Amino acid sequence: MPQTFKLALLDDYQKVALRLGDWDRLKKRGIDITVFHEPFTSVDDAVQRLAPFQILGLLRERTAFPRALIEKLPNLKFMVLTGARAASLDDKAATARGIPISTTPGGGSNAPTAELGWALLMMCARDLAKAERLARQGKWHDGIEQMVVLEGKRLGILGLGKLGSRAARYGKAFGMDVVAWSQNLTPEKAEAGGARYVSKDELLATSDFVSIHLALSDRTRGLIGAADLAKMKKTAILVNTSRGPIVDEAALVAALKNRTIMHAGLDVYDKEPMSADHPFTKLDNITLIPHLGYVVEESYRHFYDGTIKDVEAWLDGKPINLLNPEVLNKKPA
């Protein structure tokens, strides 16, 4: 009899996983599939609920997998991470236990995340979240202090990679002056990416909009703190669609409360999902959306098709798209 494995698909908040992948391919090979729609409340909760599973399908970074969790799942044999990387996944801990981690690279266009970021920036510029709330209450206009035209304003982009370059093109299309900075950016690379290179301090001090497009790393964690926010214009708008910890949350809460900056738009947070009593939810000069950058059907179909292919390859003894290829030289713990 072929061995039967249990596969858990995590964090299917939209409840679409089973209809966006051809899971019968795995069921025919004896894979028992369980879908989790809600986040785990703690590491202990995750340990208890994931203990029976040999295979885990992780949806991006929704559930963090630190060493403390990986080491407490004795049945775990294989993991699939949708996307190409996740700072919240301790791949070294998995490797130490001999657990391969496959990814689902090559998702195609960055358009979903880039478009979401621009939509959020425009929402902030005209304070549309507040306007929508007022309209639902049968109310109409309530001040114009936070109504900003994009044309002629300066857009400062932190990180001019694939997503940042798209933001630069959008800014240019709206008649904005586009500048950029990152640790590795040069004037030549900035020009190629559609922006003009400036120092970090100049970008913060002169930009009307600051949009973050950086990967989370040791160098970028806490990159924007209280001192950085204090350099920004009082009329500035900060937009973060990258990763929450790039901006010091406590410092941002204080800056918004004190009107150090005018407005912020966030799609990402230190802890996700964000709690209903988070200080952000009490502020009237912030626009909040629940990490929707990649949440479109095209992306999900790619993620789940890649998950199925990765599991099939692992079942065949030939894992593909490995995040930790060194694991192949290690005996399972």
N, C-alpha and C positions, 0 to 999 in steps of 0.2 A: 504493500500500500504506500502511495506517495505521502510524504509528510505534509500535514496541514499547518498553515501559519495563520495567525491573526494579524490583520492590518488595521490600524487606527488612523483615520484621517482627522486631523485636528483643526479646530477653530474655523469651522464652516459657518461663520456668522450669517451669511446670506442664504444658507440652506440650499445650495446649488450644486454641491460636489457630485452627487450621484447622477445628476442629469447632464453634467458637462464632461463626463469621461466614459469610455467604453469599459466599464468595470467588469463586464461579463468575461472579458479576456482573462482576468485574474481569478474570477470565481470558478471558471472551468478548470483552473489549475489547483483548485482546493483552497484558495485564499478566502478566509472569512473576514468580511469588511464591516467595521463599525465607524460611524461618523459622530464626532463631537461638535455640537453647535455652540456651546457656551465655553468661555474661558475657564481655566482652573482657578480656584480661589487661592491656592498656595502650592508650594513644592510638595508638601505632604499630600494634598488633594490629588495632584498630578500623579504622584507615586502610586497611590491607592488605585486610581482609576486606570492607569496605564500598565499596571503590573502584569496582566495576562498577555500582553501583546509582544510579538517578536519583531513586527515591522511598524514603523511610525512614518506617517506622511505629514510633514510640517508645512504649514502655509506661511511662507516668508518668516517674519520674526514675531508672529503673534504670541506664541508661547516660547518663553526663554528656556533654553536647555543648558543650564550650568552644570558643572561637575557634580554638584550635590544631588541633582536629579538623575543624571545619567548613571551614576554609580549605584543608585537604588532601584534600578530596573533590571533585575537579573535575567529576565527572559529576552531582553532586547538583543536583536541580532543585526538589524539593518535599519537605516534611516534614509528618507528622501527629503531633501530641502527644496522647496519650490524657489526658483530664482537661482542665483549663482553664488550668493554669500549671505552670511548673517552674523553680525557681531555678537548676537545674543546666544549663539550656539557654540559650546566649547568642543570644538572638533578634536582638540588634543586629548580631552577626557574620553571621547569616543574611541579614538585611536588606541589609547592605552588599554582599552577593553577589547580591542580587535573588532570594533563595529564600523563597517564601511558607511560612508555618507555619500549618496549620489545627489546631484543637483539637476535642475532643469534649465540649462542655459539657452541662449539664443532665442529670447522671447520676442525678437523683432523690434518694432518701433518703440521709442521712448515716448511716443505721443500721448498715451493716456495720462502719465504722471505729469508731463510738461503742460498739457492742456488744463489739467486740474489745478496746477500751481498758478497758471495765469488767471483762471476763473476765480480762484481765491483772492489773488491780488486785486482783481477788478471789484470783487465783492467788498473788499476792505476800502477801496478808493471811494466808493459811493455809499459805504455803510449799509449794504443791502440786507444783511442779516437783521439789523435793527428795523429797517423799513418793512421787511416781510413780517416781523413780529407785530409791528404797529398796524399793518393792514389787516392782519387776522383779528385784531382787537377792534376793528372798525375805526381806527384812528388814521390820521393823515400825516402831514409833515411835522417834524419835531427838530428844528434847527438845521443849519447848513454847515456847522463847523467841521464836520468830517466828510464833506463832499468835495472830492479832489479830482481834477482833470488830469489825465495821464500825459497828454501832449505837452511837450516842452519841459517836462519834469525829468529829473535824473534817476535812473534805475541803477542801483549798485548790486552786482551779482557776486556772491561769495561762492566760488567754484564754477569754472567755465568748461566743464566736461560736456558730455552729450546733452544732459538736461539743461545745464547752464547756458550752453550755446543756443539751444532752442529758445530759452527765455530771452536771450539777447536779440534774437530775430523778431520775437513777438514785440519786444520793446521798441525796436527800430520801426516796425510796422505801425506802431502807435505814435510815432514821432517823438520818442524819448531819447535823451542823451544817455548812452549805456556805458558804464564803467565796470571793471571787474578786478577781483583780487583773490588769490589763494596762495598757499605756501609755495607751490611749484610753478605758479604762473609767471610768464615773462611777457614783456611788451609785444614780442612777435607772436606768441601763442594767443595773447588776448586779441590782437588784431585779426588773426585767422578765425577766432571764435566770434567775431562780430562786436567786440568791445574795445575800450581803451583801458590800458593797465594803469591803476593807481595804487597807492599804498592802502593798507587796511584802514589806517586812521583817516586818510582822506576820503575813502569810500564811505565810512560811517558818518563823517562830519558833513559831507556835502550831498548825500543821496536823499531823495524824497521817498524812495522805496528801496528797501534792502531785501533781496530774495536769496535764500540759502539753498545751494545745490551741491552739497559736500557729502561724501561718505563718512560714516561714523568711525573714528579711530582714536587712538590715544592722543593724536595731535589735534583732533577737532573736538573732542569731548570738552565741553565748557568753553568753546572758542569765543562765544559771546556772553560776557559776564556783565556785572554792574558797571564797571568802568567803561566798557565798550558801549553800553546802552546810553551812558551819560554823555558820550561824544556825539550822539545822533541829534538831529534836529527835533525840536519839540513837535513839529508837524510831520515827522517821519512815520512811515508804516513799515513794519517788519513782517516778512512772510517766511514761514518755515514749512517746507514739504519734504524735507530730507529725513532727519532723525531728531527726536526730541532733545536728547542730551547734548546736542551741539550748542544749545542755548541754556544757560542757567535758569531753571524755571523760577526759583525764588526771586532772582534778580529781575526777571521779566515781570512777574506779578507786581513787584515793588515799583518798577518803572511805569507800568500802566496805571497803577493806583495813584502815583504821584504826577502823572501826566508828563513824565520825562520824555516819552514818545507818545504820539497820538493814538496809534492803533496797532494791533498785531493780528495776523491771520495764521492759524495753526492747523496742520493736518496730522501732526505727530507729537508724541508726548513721552515723558520719561517712563511712565507706566501706562500700558495700554491693555484693555480699555481704560480710559480716564474715569475716575470715580465721580459720581454725581455731586459730591460735596467738595470737589477740587476748587481751590481759590479762583481758578480761571472762570468757573461758571458763575461767579458773583460779580464779574466785571462787565461793564457796558461798552468798553472800547476794545473788544477782542471778538474775532470771528472764529468759531470752532467747527471743524468737521472731523469725522471719525476715521482717519487714515484711509482715504479713498483713492489715493494716487494710482494704484494698480487695479482697482476694483472695477473691471469691465469684463464682459463675457469673453472677449478675445484673449485676454491675459489668462483668465481662469481655464479656458479650454487648453491653452498651451501648458499651463502648470500641471493639470491633471493628466493630459496625454503623456507628458514627460514623466510623471510619477509612475504611470502604468508601464512605460517602456523601461524605466529604471528597475522596477520590481521584477519584470520579466527577465531582464539581463542578470539580475542577482540570482534569481531562481535557476538560471542556466549556468551559474557558476562563473559568469563573466561580467562583473559589475562595470557600469559605464559612468562617465561624467563624475568621477570621484573627486570630492572635495579634499579627501585625505588619502591619496594613492599609496602612501607609505604603509597603510594598514594591511595591504596585501602581503607584506613581508612579516606580519605579526600573527601569531596564533591567537585565536579568540580566548578571552579570559574565562 
